[in-house]
Amino acid sequence: MNLFRRLTLIFLLTGLGFAAAFPVSAAQSEQEFLSTLPAEIAAKTLEHRLQEGEMIPDFSLQTVEGVKVSEATINGKPTILAFIAIDNETRKERALELLTLLRILREQYGEQVNIYAICSDRAGCESPEVKKAGGPGLPIVDDTQRVAYGLFGIFMMPTTMIISPDGRLLKKLAFSGAARNPLGGWLQVALGEISAEQLQSKLATRTPERSAEEKRALHHLQLARVMVQRRIYPQAVAEFTKAAALQPNNPELLLEKGFVQLKIEQWGGAAEEFRKVLEINPDSIAAIAGLGLALHGQGQDDAAVLELEDAANVTKPMPRVLIALAEIYSARGDKDLALGSYAKAFRQLARELERCESFTGAED
């Protein structure tokens, strides 16, 4: 990737760049997440990801115990490959939930199936919580160099892939609590216990019909996301407002609205939305970060720094949070703290840039 494109991606990732501005939520689909990315990156991501029905790529990794896992070793049995990372609180929480489910499925099916958790976290997944959730029988595969991550076109974690005995991708699920039943169901499909059509019918009967109010709220939410994708931010805020009027206790909706308002410097409105989220979920790091950024935008740095420091005290803080903290520290004359925050922001941006380069397949 040439210098201009590198700088362009860094620019996109700073300010309220899409990848940094909108945290991936557990309820967000791949399509919704792609809509928040710059168009070039989204297009390249779609080019490289493995599609359902395609043969899986030839790969070769090892478990943390040193046992080889490859396309050849899993061939002949239904297989679950679960890509996980624990580099922030949301991913960690969902990874632990997924590992618990995988342990249950492994205990249920035994040697009938292959089930692997693939650690694509660059810092590794060697944590007591991971070992406890997966139990002694669930192999953890080392993909800290993100070899399989790239080959399989992963960009949301956790993601589970159900592989048929002949090596085809049967189903891909961006895991959340809602994926619990589909994961077990698609494993039954891979085993030949039920057909895909029977599973779809079964899942459809479990999905409650949305009320008219829920349908209207979803309509406005989808319109808002289209407006965001097209960079028409005032209209997006208007649609988010209509959706929020119908679903005032939907924290994900309020978060999205607040971050768009930050983008167009509606500081007061953004702060109001983030406070609403914190009333619903006082531990929401995204809302704490957003509130700190909104207060900083209003010049209320004494209040902002308290929120921003809390938001920065996580495994993977938003670069904008670190930059805002550095600006506040610098204005106060705390040069060492300012330089430290800028350095952390740079490291985060470098990691995000590397992630974007993996989407585009760019080489230095």
Secondary structure, DSSP 8 states (H G I E B T S, - for coil): --HHHHHHHHHHHSTT-HHHHS---TT--HHHHHHTS-HHHHHHHHHHS--TTSB----EEEETTS-EEEHHHHTTS-EEEEEE--SSHHHHHHHHHHHHHHHHHHHHHGGGSEEEEEE--TT----HHHHHHH-TTS-EEE-TT-HHHHHTT--SSSEEEEE-TTSBEEEEEE-SGGGHHHHHHHHHHHHTSS-HHHHHHHHHHHS----HHHHHHHHHHHHHHHHHHTT-HHHHHHHHHHHHHH-TT-HHHHHHHHHHHHHTT-HHHHHHHHHHHHHH-TT-HHHHHHHHHHHHHTT-HHHHHHHHHHHHSSSS--HHHHHHHHHHHHHHT-HHHHHHHHHHHHHHHHHHHHHHHHHHT---
